[in-house]
Structures are given as structure tokens and as C-alpha cells.
Amino acid sequence: MLEFSSQSSVLLYLGYAIDRHDTHLYHKRITRTATLKCTLIKFSDINTRTPTLEHRYTHFKAEGEIEFRSILFVPGSAPHDMYDQYYARSSSIRLYVRKVLITDEFDEFLPRYLSFVKGVVDSDDLPLNVSRETLQQHKVLKVMGKKLTRKVLEMLRKLSLKAKKDQEESEDDEESKSEEEEKKEVEDPYIKFWEEFGKSIKLGLIEDSSNRSKLAKLLRFKTSASEDNWTSLSDYVERMPDWQQSIYYISGSSEDEVKSSPMIEILKKKGLEVVYLTDPIDEISLQNLTEFEGFKLQSVTKEGLKFGDEDEYTTSKRLEMYEEKFEPLTTWMKVLYGKKVSKITFSNRLDTTPCVLVTGQFGYSAHMEKVMRSQAFADDKKSGMQYMMSQKTLELNPRHPIFTKMMDLVQDESGDDEVAKDLALVLLDTAMLTSGFNIDNTADFAKRMYGLMKQGLNLESDDLLPEIEVPPEPENDEDLDEDEVDDLDEDGDDGRAEL
């Protein structure tokens, strides 16, 4: 029987078990004690804490409808195959009834997105003289599961606030500290957790609607103002201007892609912060989070973008004037593009870029379209995917000189209509690329680009030049005639005879 001499030794042993991920040995030895009193101590009373365990565990005794005791903790790193078989993975919580192991495969204790949490639960209120299958259907297990989930989320909330709390305490401390100690204080333990298990929190937004508001506060993203650091949505809201009405985000395949996107030109100019979503699951999870602390989440790649500082009368009046001015050009472009775009309008999100393609409020974004198309069983024809992908709006920058020149070409009856068509099609293809979409017919796009290169180089014809003439192969010294070899031999013999 394993006994602990002091509370500190219990904590150190717990830290050893967690850091080594030796959960089986840990569970076995803890439950072999005469009582669970050693595991039910108040760790808040211990002065010597293991740094790696700080706020990574929770220990409590639940009372009320059902009484049970539990120790739950988060491992230091995630298994390499954690998300390969996500829906086949079971919970890592071991259930004991009166110190007798019942099972370690109870999925009812914690939701699937918290399957990385490990621990022990012991209760005296569950029956022992029934089968495990019958025990799994016991109604009190659902009550225990809700309490365990609530405790885990509270543990993660405290972990997420630890760095800020330590920073506030360090600011109050007037003693000088070395650079190494200051650097150690800046390190946020929750960031390490997020880099290992952040995807699980995002899955929780999709699966657990009852705890969605708590999970939203645990999210971390990189933004245009975070300087390559992780930031929370709460910190984003604190940095918002008073007139900002929404939380803006943009999705893409990489951070470099979203940083250089033309969709955020005006937002950068206005000093508005944009959340970068570079994980394929990011946009899917945020679709289940309609708002955060009263602010609506708005994608900058979809139509209907508003900033909050506009004068509605000035904006609407200016839009009417632009539509009237470029009406011949937009009408001609609608006929030329056909079903490739649903409508053509003028943009309020562009600064230097001529045009972009945006999607409808309830359609897929360009990045989501790529994600859905890459699925193994994706079929555009047999699902609603085709309808979700077909609503694209071409937004023009009315201040760009390209459209003034193009309107002159369209209105000039004596001009070359084919040149105007090629320019308009190249403009659409370029907008699709810069907006994150794929070009359907790359061969036609390449042909038009080669035509523009021909015009830029002032080539009169693109006919191929004749092939270059290859000179005859020169004779090598090894291929000398036999007669020449014989003459050389005779000359050599004569020379040796004279000597």
C-alpha cells in the first residue's frame, strides 16, 4: 500500500505522474491507499508548487444530488495521432465506485472535445452489484459529467488568465529583477496549452452549444495588431474604437496570404484590427459563434461590409453617383461575364486594388470553398454545395483609372472590341486569384496573358521562328584514318634509326 508522508509529496508525485503521462500507474497507486484522503487535500494550502503543474489540474469534491471526488489534469503535450481518429477516441477518465475500478472507457463523463483531459473519479453513490452496461445508463452519470465539464472549463479559464494576473503582480512589485526572470514571467502557460490542444476548443464551439460562451473566451488567434502573438477575443474587444460595431476576420491558407489580401486594405487604413483564421477548422467553428460580448463577427470577404464610421446619406448618395457614371461599363461587363458573377457593384473595402470577388452573407467564402472541395466525398452536383459556391459578387474600385479607361474603350465604337473583352476577362481572372478563388479554365487565362505580353512587347506576329541550324559534328582525334596512323608510325621508326 502506497502512503504519502506529507501533502507536498502528494503534489510532487502527482506532478511526476502528469509530466511522465504515467496515468495508469498514477491511478493504480492513488486508489490503493486505505482512503482517498491523501488525494482529497486542498492543494491551495501547499506552498511548494511544481511549476509545470500550475493551473493544469483541478481537485474537488462534489456534493448535492450526488457526491464524488475527482482529480483532473491536462497533459503537457498532445498525442501525435490525437485528431486522426477523433470520433473513435474515448474519454481518459477512470471511474471508481467505493475505490473499485469500474471502467476507463466512459464517454458520458466528458464531451469528446475534452477527451485529452485525464483523471480519476470516485463515488460512493453508484451501485456496485450491476453490470457495467447498466451502470453506463445510470442517470447520475449525466449529472457527474456536467459537473466535470464545468470544472475543466473553469480550470482552463484560470490557466488563460494566469499570465495577465502575473503581469499585474509584477507591475506592483518594485524590486529589480534580472532579464531571465522577466523573460520567464512573460511566458504564458496557456499559449503552450493552446498550441497543443487549441483545435479541441474550436471543436467544442461546434459540438457544445451550452458552453459556447465559455469556450469563446478560451479562443486564441493572431491578428493584424497582435504582432505575431496570440490574442483573445476579449483583448480584441478592449482595443476596438468606440465607433466599431463588429469583430472582423479573414480566412486563408496561411498567415502570409491573409496579411497581403486586398480585402483588408481599407481596414488597415482605418486602423481596424482583423482576426486571421488560417486553420481549416477556424471558419467552421466561428460560424457557430454569431457574436461575442454583444459584437457581431463579420467576415471581410463577404458582401455587406460596414465599418461603423460611415455617414449613411453620403455613402448611399456616392454609390448612386458611381452607378450612374459607370452604368455603360457595368452593363457591358454583366453581359460578358454571364453566370460567372451574380452581380457587379462598387466596393467600400478597396484602396489600391482595382476589384475583388466577394461571396454572399450565407454562402461559402473563397477559403471555405477550397476546404469543401478538398473533401474526399465532395460532389458539387449531388449536394447543395453548388448553390453555396455560385453566389459571387464583383466589387469594383470606382476610383481606379483602369475602369475609366475601360469605359472609354467600351463606348468607342471604332475601337477593337476584342481587346476590351480580353482585358475584362483578365481583370475577372485576376480578381478571382487575389480573392482566393480557383480559375476554372487556366488554359484560356494563360492564352489571354500571353496576348497581353505580345502587346506589351510590340510583337507583330506570334508565329514561331525557324529552328536553329545545328552544325555538323566535328571529327575527333581518335577517328583518324588508318593511313595517317601508319605514316606516323613510319616517321617514328626513321627517327629512332638515325639515333
Wavefront OBJ file of the C-alpha trace (Angstrom):
o trace
v 0.000 0.000 0.000
v 1.381 3.395 -1.005
v 1.278 6.098 1.640
v 2.413 9.724 1.425
v 4.254 11.356 4.280
v 3.121 14.905 3.562
v 0.866 16.975 1.352
v 3.874 18.239 -0.601
v 4.898 14.698 -1.503
v 1.397 14.047 -2.849
v 1.689 17.061 -5.104
v 5.186 16.153 -6.271
v 4.071 12.612 -7.020
v 1.069 13.961 -8.894
v 3.389 16.189 -10.912
v 5.626 13.214 -11.676
v 2.660 11.223 -12.937
v 1.341 14.057 -15.076
v 4.664 15.033 -16.608
v 5.508 11.427 -17.446
v 1.937 10.742 -18.672
v 2.087 7.640 -16.480
v -1.619 7.827 -15.813
v -2.131 4.103 -15.372
v 0.477 3.862 -12.611
v -0.854 7.058 -11.081
v -4.451 5.836 -10.986
v -3.465 2.454 -9.620
v -1.339 3.744 -6.778
v -3.695 6.521 -5.751
v -6.623 4.148 -5.392
v -4.623 1.543 -3.464
v -4.371 3.841 -0.473
v -6.506 2.952 2.546
v -8.587 6.012 1.850
v -8.576 8.734 -0.753
v -7.843 11.276 1.923
v -4.363 11.908 0.540
v -5.815 12.783 -2.850
v -8.527 14.993 -1.417
v -6.250 17.550 0.213
v -6.527 21.197 -0.627
v -3.619 21.938 -2.934
v -4.185 25.669 -2.406
v -2.702 25.232 1.066
v 0.593 23.905 -0.258
v 3.402 26.423 -0.530
v 5.791 24.378 -2.663
v 4.212 24.024 -6.091
v 5.621 22.258 -9.089
v 5.847 24.918 -11.866
v 4.716 22.544 -14.602
v 1.501 21.811 -12.741
v 0.396 25.362 -12.054
v -3.300 25.621 -13.008
v -3.076 22.437 -15.091
v -5.049 20.348 -12.630
v -8.247 20.609 -10.641
v -9.118 18.712 -7.494
v -12.531 18.872 -5.887
v -15.290 17.089 -4.015
v -18.811 17.470 -5.393
v -21.791 17.474 -3.078
v -25.510 17.705 -3.628
v -27.588 15.350 -5.726
v -24.581 13.039 -5.916
v -21.290 13.064 -4.074
v -17.996 12.168 -5.716
v -14.328 13.110 -5.595
v -12.125 13.755 -8.583
v -8.680 14.772 -9.784
v -8.485 16.056 -13.368
v -5.429 17.316 -15.193
v -4.229 18.354 -18.649
v -1.111 16.616 -20.073
v 1.842 18.701 -21.164
v 1.593 17.681 -24.826
v -0.962 16.149 -27.171
v -0.543 12.661 -28.674
v 0.663 12.751 -32.267
v -2.461 10.941 -33.511
v -4.988 12.756 -31.325
v -7.128 14.054 -34.207
v -6.557 11.195 -36.652
v -9.355 9.143 -35.053
v -11.198 11.890 -33.249
v -14.647 10.281 -33.249
v -13.276 6.883 -32.245
v -11.336 8.205 -29.256
v -12.839 7.601 -25.813
v -12.520 9.598 -22.625
v -9.422 9.185 -20.434
v -11.344 9.346 -17.154
v -11.277 6.320 -14.857
v -14.392 5.646 -12.782
v -14.148 4.067 -9.353
v -17.064 3.115 -7.118
v -16.028 2.811 -3.488
v -12.392 2.543 -4.612
v -13.167 -0.308 -7.032
v -12.261 0.282 -10.674
v -15.369 0.087 -12.853
v -14.158 1.231 -16.258
v -11.863 3.662 -18.020
v -13.955 3.967 -21.208
v -16.852 6.175 -20.159
v -17.707 8.658 -22.898
v -20.529 10.156 -20.812
v -18.211 11.885 -18.356
v -16.676 14.482 -20.668
v -17.646 15.619 -24.177
v -15.476 14.325 -26.986
v -13.606 17.590 -27.482
v -12.270 17.261 -23.900
v -11.004 13.716 -24.387
v -7.433 14.935 -23.789
v -8.245 15.539 -20.084
v -7.085 12.716 -17.831
v -8.091 11.928 -14.279
v -9.851 9.830 -11.658
v -13.440 9.926 -10.367
v -14.526 8.060 -7.238
v -18.101 7.894 -5.950
v -19.897 6.059 -3.186
v -23.390 6.703 -4.558
v -23.220 4.421 -7.604
v -24.324 0.783 -7.324
v -21.699 -1.965 -7.448
v -23.934 -5.008 -7.945
v -24.902 -4.194 -11.554
v -23.182 -4.712 -14.866
v -21.084 -2.004 -16.486
v -23.601 -1.677 -19.313
v -26.372 -0.962 -16.814
v -24.169 1.474 -14.923
v -23.462 3.421 -18.086
v -27.199 4.152 -18.383
v -27.423 5.477 -14.832
v -28.922 8.959 -14.783
v -26.475 10.321 -12.206
v -23.640 9.901 -14.684
v -25.027 12.792 -16.722
v -25.054 14.957 -13.611
v -21.452 13.992 -12.884
v -20.479 14.705 -16.493
v -21.884 18.246 -16.371
v -20.020 18.999 -13.156
v -16.763 17.588 -14.529
v -17.104 19.607 -17.726
v -17.779 22.752 -15.738
v -14.700 22.145 -13.574
v -12.452 21.540 -16.594
v -13.576 24.743 -18.314
v -13.052 26.669 -15.093
v -9.552 25.212 -14.830
v -8.772 26.317 -18.393
v -10.210 29.764 -17.720
v -7.864 30.227 -14.769
v -4.979 28.986 -16.878
v -5.798 31.525 -19.600
v -5.792 34.376 -17.059
v -2.605 33.336 -15.278
v -0.189 35.345 -17.453
v -2.228 38.538 -17.125
v -2.525 38.070 -13.375
v 1.227 37.520 -13.032
v 1.910 40.601 -15.139
v -0.275 42.738 -12.891
v 1.519 41.395 -9.826
v 4.927 42.084 -11.368
v 3.955 45.681 -12.105
v 3.150 46.175 -8.425
v 6.471 44.664 -7.409
v 9.117 47.389 -7.104
v 12.113 45.072 -6.716
v 14.546 44.853 -9.620
v 14.719 41.551 -11.454
v 17.140 40.009 -13.907
v 16.368 39.679 -17.617
v 15.958 35.899 -17.308
v 13.341 36.271 -14.569
v 11.476 38.905 -16.586
v 11.518 36.655 -19.648
v 10.230 33.762 -17.553
v 7.370 35.884 -16.281
v 6.283 36.866 -19.785
v 5.826 33.247 -20.876
v 2.133 32.368 -20.940
v 1.414 28.730 -19.965
v -1.948 28.899 -21.721
v -0.234 29.546 -25.069
v 1.569 26.228 -24.736
v -1.750 24.563 -23.992
v -3.380 26.326 -26.955
v -0.697 25.220 -29.394
v -1.204 21.621 -28.275
v -4.986 21.407 -27.742
v -6.410 24.548 -29.377
v -8.170 22.557 -32.065
v -10.189 20.786 -29.362
v -11.533 24.102 -28.080
v -12.584 25.030 -31.627
v -14.356 21.687 -31.965
v -16.146 22.471 -28.720
v -17.723 25.553 -30.321
v -19.311 23.223 -32.867
v -20.330 20.391 -30.541
v -21.170 22.022 -27.202
v -23.755 24.776 -27.610
v -24.435 25.022 -23.861
v -20.842 26.044 -23.071
v -20.188 28.063 -26.223
v -19.823 31.390 -24.429
v -17.222 29.931 -22.044
v -15.291 28.315 -24.870
v -15.281 31.577 -26.855
v -13.222 33.219 -24.107
v -10.634 30.456 -24.425
v -10.034 31.051 -28.142
v -6.724 32.491 -29.299
v -5.912 33.933 -32.725
v -3.287 36.031 -34.427
v -4.468 39.404 -35.686
v -3.247 42.360 -37.714
v -2.407 44.184 -34.462
v -1.050 41.331 -32.322
v 2.483 41.388 -33.829
v 2.606 37.614 -34.448
v 1.407 36.889 -30.898
v -1.717 35.006 -29.868
v -4.549 37.175 -28.626
v -8.021 36.543 -27.257
v -11.307 37.961 -28.471
v -11.649 39.766 -25.139
v -8.382 41.619 -25.767
v -9.585 42.379 -29.299
v -12.739 43.989 -27.914
v -10.705 46.080 -25.459
v -8.651 47.506 -28.346
v -11.675 48.356 -30.510
v -12.505 52.010 -31.285
v -15.728 53.305 -29.805
v -17.413 53.505 -33.211
v -16.528 49.958 -34.304
v -19.594 47.708 -34.371
v -18.257 44.293 -35.436
v -15.344 41.918 -34.967
v -13.681 41.466 -38.362
v -11.983 38.299 -39.502
v -10.469 36.898 -42.685
v -9.747 33.256 -43.516
v -6.976 31.870 -45.682
v -4.483 29.069 -46.155
v -1.575 30.854 -44.469
v -0.780 33.930 -42.454
v 1.185 35.477 -45.332
v -1.829 35.065 -47.613
v -4.286 36.860 -45.348
v -1.804 39.615 -44.495
v -1.432 40.558 -48.165
v -5.114 40.172 -49.046
v -6.720 43.201 -50.767
v -9.851 42.598 -48.668
v -8.319 44.330 -45.649
v -6.842 47.404 -47.362
v -9.366 49.902 -46.027
v -9.479 48.236 -42.606
v -5.716 48.709 -42.264
v -6.058 52.311 -43.390
v -8.769 52.928 -40.771
v -6.701 51.215 -38.070
v -9.199 48.385 -37.562
v -7.918 45.066 -36.263
v -8.595 41.914 -38.290
v -8.520 38.368 -36.906
v -6.531 35.896 -39.028
v -8.108 32.445 -39.485
v -5.503 30.134 -41.005
v -6.638 26.760 -39.628
v -9.193 24.947 -41.838
v -11.491 24.484 -38.832
v -11.362 28.158 -37.763
v -14.073 29.478 -40.056
v -16.319 26.457 -39.433
v -16.116 26.943 -35.683
v -16.728 30.709 -35.823
v -19.868 30.132 -37.881
v -21.326 28.695 -34.673
v -20.333 31.834 -32.752
v -22.586 34.574 -34.093
v -21.450 37.224 -31.614
v -19.022 37.858 -28.765
v -19.800 40.231 -25.902
v -22.510 41.880 -27.974
v -20.390 42.380 -31.103
v -21.229 40.552 -34.293
v -18.490 38.585 -36.040
v -18.202 39.714 -39.669
v -16.118 38.246 -42.473
v -14.310 40.835 -44.602
v -14.571 38.554 -47.651
v -18.375 38.676 -47.778
v -20.716 41.366 -49.055
v -22.405 43.908 -46.804
v -19.222 45.043 -45.060
v -19.741 48.039 -42.772
v -17.277 49.825 -40.522
v -19.421 51.969 -38.213
v -17.963 55.383 -39.012
v -19.820 55.946 -42.301
v -22.345 58.670 -42.984
v -25.258 56.702 -44.436
v -26.511 59.562 -46.595
v -23.077 60.332 -48.045
v -22.306 56.660 -48.651
v -25.601 55.875 -50.389
v -25.504 59.064 -52.462
v -21.935 58.430 -53.613
v -22.856 54.875 -54.567
v -25.738 56.127 -56.714
v -23.430 58.570 -58.481
v -20.863 55.875 -59.239
v -23.555 53.530 -60.557
v -24.864 56.230 -62.843
v -21.395 57.159 -64.076
v -20.239 53.611 -64.874
v -23.614 52.216 -65.948
v -22.484 51.542 -69.581
v -19.401 49.653 -68.362
v -21.189 47.519 -65.739
v -23.974 46.613 -68.183
v -21.422 45.520 -70.776
v -19.468 43.515 -68.190
v -22.595 41.714 -66.939
v -23.313 40.508 -70.454
v -19.701 39.433 -70.964
v -19.319 37.565 -67.649
v -22.725 35.896 -67.703
v -23.146 33.402 -64.850
v -19.589 33.785 -63.600
v -20.732 36.596 -61.287
v -24.176 37.162 -59.782
v -23.911 40.953 -59.741
v -21.484 43.862 -60.115
v -21.290 46.659 -57.577
v -18.842 49.216 -56.201
v -16.669 48.468 -53.206
v -16.019 50.308 -49.969
v -13.236 47.917 -48.849
v -10.615 48.621 -51.564
v -7.888 51.224 -51.611
v -5.379 50.479 -54.412
v -6.695 47.187 -55.840
v -8.955 47.510 -58.934
v -11.513 44.843 -57.970
v -12.238 41.762 -55.860
v -14.769 38.946 -55.746
v -16.845 38.537 -52.587
v -19.482 35.990 -51.612
v -22.965 36.298 -50.177
v -23.651 36.518 -46.471
v -24.850 32.907 -46.311
v -22.515 31.405 -48.912
v -19.077 29.862 -48.674
v -16.072 32.141 -48.582
v -13.223 31.504 -51.008
v -11.224 29.627 -48.376
v -14.221 27.579 -47.253
v -14.903 26.675 -50.868
v -11.390 25.242 -51.156
v -11.840 23.290 -47.934
v -15.177 21.823 -49.036
v -13.895 20.918 -52.497
v -10.930 19.075 -50.996
v -13.167 16.668 -49.045
v -12.928 13.037 -50.126
v -16.672 12.680 -50.808
v -17.337 16.192 -52.110
v -19.757 16.272 -55.059
v -20.837 19.625 -56.475
v -23.766 18.180 -58.414
v -25.394 15.979 -55.765
v -25.376 18.394 -52.839
v -26.184 21.981 -52.020
v -22.519 22.879 -52.446
v -23.079 24.169 -55.970
v -25.633 26.719 -54.773
v -23.394 27.829 -51.896
v -20.458 28.368 -54.265
v -22.292 30.142 -57.077
v -23.097 33.465 -55.383
v -20.124 35.699 -56.247
v -20.256 39.489 -56.431
v -17.675 41.517 -58.356
v -16.844 44.687 -56.440
v -15.123 47.441 -58.440
v -12.947 50.238 -57.138
v -14.559 53.268 -58.844
v -11.541 55.487 -58.156
v -9.151 53.240 -60.050
v -8.143 54.619 -63.503
v -8.483 51.182 -65.102
v -12.271 51.445 -65.204
v -12.265 54.975 -66.609
v -10.076 53.774 -69.478
v -12.135 50.616 -69.984
v -15.348 52.629 -70.199
v -13.734 54.726 -72.946
v -12.906 51.523 -74.832
v -16.453 50.211 -74.435
v -18.030 53.467 -75.618
v -15.597 53.875 -78.529
v -17.334 52.212 -81.467
v -14.247 52.500 -83.666
v -12.053 50.662 -81.176
v -11.116 46.965 -81.043
v -13.836 45.188 -79.114
v -11.713 42.032 -78.708
v -9.061 43.942 -76.784
v -11.677 45.258 -74.350
v -13.079 41.743 -73.870
v -9.648 40.267 -73.187
v -8.878 42.997 -70.680
v -12.203 42.469 -68.902
v -11.695 38.691 -68.724
v -8.135 39.090 -67.445
v -9.492 41.510 -64.850
v -12.011 38.906 -63.663
v -9.415 36.122 -63.540
v -7.020 38.331 -61.586
v -9.776 39.224 -59.146
v -10.516 35.530 -58.603
v -6.862 34.809 -57.822
v -6.370 37.749 -55.452
v -9.669 36.920 -53.713
v -8.650 33.305 -53.080
v -10.744 31.510 -55.723
v -9.557 28.998 -58.295
v -9.728 29.730 -62.020
v -11.897 27.194 -63.827
v -10.167 27.399 -67.216
v -6.468 28.023 -66.732
v -5.677 27.459 -70.420
v -7.809 30.434 -71.521
v -6.288 32.556 -68.766
v -2.767 31.698 -69.940
v -3.717 32.452 -73.560
v -5.002 35.904 -72.634
v -1.909 36.633 -70.569
v 0.355 35.687 -73.477
v -1.689 38.018 -75.675
v -1.104 40.894 -73.246
v 2.612 40.099 -73.231
v 2.589 40.212 -77.034
v 1.036 43.673 -76.948
v 3.456 44.874 -74.280
v 6.461 43.693 -76.309
v 5.020 45.183 -79.562
v 5.200 41.852 -81.373
v 3.645 41.999 -84.830
v 3.183 38.235 -85.023
v 3.383 35.279 -82.704
v 4.363 32.829 -85.466
v 7.166 30.519 -84.476
v 10.670 31.217 -85.739
v 12.524 28.585 -87.788
v 14.521 26.060 -85.813
v 18.173 26.839 -85.280
v 20.607 25.031 -87.587
v 22.845 22.526 -85.862
v 26.430 22.427 -87.301
v 27.864 19.052 -88.355
v 29.612 17.072 -85.659
v 33.394 17.760 -85.681
v 35.870 14.890 -86.190
v 37.776 13.760 -83.118
v 41.473 12.792 -82.960
v 40.503 9.206 -82.210
v 38.804 8.906 -85.605
v 41.960 9.435 -87.724
v 42.340 7.387 -90.868
v 44.442 4.262 -90.696
v 46.782 5.677 -93.383
v 47.593 8.680 -91.233
v 48.339 6.377 -88.310
v 50.711 4.287 -90.428
v 52.550 7.405 -91.637
v 53.046 8.497 -88.060
v 54.467 5.076 -87.149
v 56.946 5.136 -90.055
v 58.155 8.601 -89.131
v 58.748 7.391 -85.593
v 60.813 4.382 -86.773
v 63.036 6.563 -89.034
v 63.786 8.906 -86.211
v 64.907 6.105 -83.888
v 67.155 4.608 -86.672
v 69.050 7.877 -87.111
v 69.722 7.959 -83.408
l 1 2 3 4 5 6 7 8 9 10 11 12 13 14 15 16 17 18 19 20 21 22 23 24 25 26 27 28 29 30 31 32 33 34 35 36 37 38 39 40 41 42 43 44 45 46 47 48 49 50 51 52 53 54 55 56 57 58 59 60 61 62 63 64 65 66 67 68 69 70 71 72 73 74 75 76 77 78 79 80 81 82 83 84 85 86 87 88 89 90 91 92 93 94 95 96 97 98 99 100 101 102 103 104 105 106 107 108 109 110 111 112 113 114 115 116 117 118 119 120 121 122 123 124 125 126 127 128 129 130 131 132 133 134 135 136 137 138 139 140 141 142 143 144 145 146 147 148 149 150 151 152 153 154 155 156 157 158 159 160 161 162 163 164 165 166 167 168 169 170 171 172 173 174 175 176 177 178 179 180 181 182 183 184 185 186 187 188 189 190 191 192 193 194 195 196 197 198 199 200 201 202 203 204 205 206 207 208 209 210 211 212 213 214 215 216 217 218 219 220 221 222 223 224 225 226 227 228 229 230 231 232 233 234 235 236 237 238 239 240 241 242 243 244 245 246 247 248 249 250 251 252 253 254 255 256 257 258 259 260 261 262 263 264 265 266 267 268 269 270 271 272 273 274 275 276 277 278 279 280 281 282 283 284 285 286 287 288 289 290 291 292 293 294 295 296 297 298 299 300 301 302 303 304 305 306 307 308 309 310 311 312 313 314 315 316 317 318 319 320 321 322 323 324 325 326 327 328 329 330 331 332 333 334 335 336 337 338 339 340 341 342 343 344 345 346 347 348 349 350 351 352 353 354 355 356 357 358 359 360 361 362 363 364 365 366 367 368 369 370 371 372 373 374 375 376 377 378 379 380 381 382 383 384 385 386 387 388 389 390 391 392 393 394 395 396 397 398 399 400 401 402 403 404 405 406 407 408 409 410 411 412 413 414 415 416 417 418 419 420 421 422 423 424 425 426 427 428 429 430 431 432 433 434 435 436 437 438 439 440 441 442 443 444 445 446 447 448 449 450 451 452 453 454 455 456 457 458 459 460 461 462 463 464 465 466 467 468 469 470 471 472 473 474 475 476 477 478 479 480 481 482 483 484 485 486 487 488 489 490 491 492 493 494 495 496 497 498 499
